[in-house]
Amino acid sequence: MKKIMTFSILSLIAYLLFWPVEISPVAWQAPINKGYQGSFAQNEYLSAIETIDLAGSEGPEAIALSANGLVYFSLLNGDIKFLDAQGKVQHFANTAGRPLGIAFNQQGELIVADAFRGLLKVNQAGEVTELVTRVDGIAVNYANDLDIADDGKIYFSDASTKFHAKKYGTYQASLLDINEHAGNGRLLVFDPVTGKAKTLAKGFNFANGVALSHDQNWLLLNETGSYRLLRIGITADNYQQQSVLIDNLPSFPDNLSRGISDIDNSLYWLGLVSPRSAILDKVSNSPFLRKVIQRLPLAIRPKAKPYGHVIAINDHGEVIYNLQDPSKKYGYNTGALIKGDTLYVSSLHEKTLGKLANFSKIPRQQK
C-alpha cells in the first residue's frame, strides 16, 4: 500500500510539472491591483437592476439599438433576439454560431461579430450572409466585438488567432488566451465598398471590446488580458498610433460601446465581466507556474466570478459612471446601453437581460 501511495504521489507531481499543455505562457508583470477604490469605489447603484427572462436562453453578450428604437441582443445558442414595443422578447435570427458583438449599419442591416463564423451581415428578414472569414491569410476564429464608422467601414476584433472559439468554446478559449498572454489578438477593418479586409493592428492579449471615438479619429479597444483600454489611430495623421487610455482596471474588461443617448453621448460604456484573479496576477511573470495552473482540474482553475459592474468613461479615460452590484444579483457584465431613461446591461453567463430604470437619477462622479 505504501508503494502504491508513493507512486501515486510521484505520478501526480510529475503530471503537474511535466504534462503537455496547450498554452505557451509568456512572462509579463501584472500591475498591482488597487481593487475597488478611487474611481472604482464600491457602491450598490446596480443592485436595483431588474431582469428580463430569456425563456431558457443564456448569455446576452451584446446589445444594439435599431433605428426604430428596439433593443437587440445576441445569445449563446446563436439566436439574436429583440424586445418589441411592449418589452416582450421576440426572435430575429440565428447565426448557427456564437454571435457576440452586434451593431446596425446605415442600411438597417445588423452586422455581427460571430466567434465561430467571422463577420456576418443579417438583413431585415433575418437572413445571414458571411462578410469576412479570413484576413491576411489567417482565419477569423474568434470575432468578438465591432463598431461601424460613418463611411461604412467596419472595425472588429479577432480575440485570439491561436485559441479558436469553435474548438474550445468562447469562454474556455478566452481563459486559455488570457493565461498564455502571448499577444494572439488583432484588430481588423472591413470596407464593404471594396469587399476587402485588412489588419489594422495586432499583438493584443485577448482583443475584445471595440468602439470608434465620437470624432471617429481613433478606435478604442479593450485588451482584456492586460486589464486596460487602448486608443489606436485610424486617420492619415495618426494611423496605428497607440496609447493607453485607461490602465490597471480592477476587473477584466469586455465589450465597449459609444454612448448614443442625450445622457451619455460623449461617453463610452464598458462592461467589467469579472474581478481580477489574484493567483494569475501573482504568477504573471512565471510561465512555469502558469503551466502548472493549466494542469489543474478545470473546477479549481482560476475562472470568472460573478459580480455586477459597468462603467462609463469620457475621451480622457476618466470614469464618469461607476455602477456596481456586490450582491451579484446580475453578474458577469459585458456591456451596457441606454434607451430613454433605462440602462440595459448584458452578461456573459446570465439567463436574463439586465434592465435598470430611472438611470438619470444616478449621479455622475465628480472630476
C-alpha angles and dihedrals in degrees: 000000000000091000091051092051092047091049091049093050092048090047091052092049091048090050093051092047105039114015111122115254132190096241129079100199121213119211117244136153115247112214116250108271109238090189127204103346138105110013088002098049111155117261140155102235091121094047091086090064119134123209134225114214115236097201098242098327121115144190105049089193102173139018132208134178119226124220090259092053102258121143114234126189139182125233140204095248092058096263124136111201137173142202113248125217089279093051095252121141113251132182119246109165147327120227096197086234138060110292113204120160117031134183137162119242127215091271093057093253119136113238113205133197098210113192093211102037109027126234114355139182123214116194124212091269090058095252114149125221128181114235104172130012100153133032124190090349095306122110117243096238101164111029103181120168138355149186131198124225125219089254090058098253113142119219116196142165129238099203098201131003090193107045106053116212095218093051098047103018121254096271098046091044089054092052091050094049094046092049092049094047093190100140097255096153129096142187117230138189129204124196109204090195094062096024089229130130129194142174114265096182139341144185097082126149100237103335106221135150118038129194134160116233113252091253089047093230094112140036120221118213130187110222098200098187092054097043094237148106119232132201117215127187120238104173129086090257098051104020113165093351108148134202136160112254097182126005141189097026115189091232142031108279117224129170125012131199141172117250110248105178130085088255098055109015092128095046140078125225119222127186118216103206101190141351114265121269113249090203095054091047092050094052096037092115094046114078089178094058091044088057089051089052090051090056093056118102111278092244094063101038118106111276142162116296125207115258131139114236137143128159137190120213135186130230090278094056093252116147108240099169124029112180121179141174111197089176088070092225089146112015143170091052115195102178149323143232133191122224114177105318095333127098113210115204127199130208142203097221111008121114092219139056116244122236126184115189127204093028093165089070092065109096124233118241113257118249 
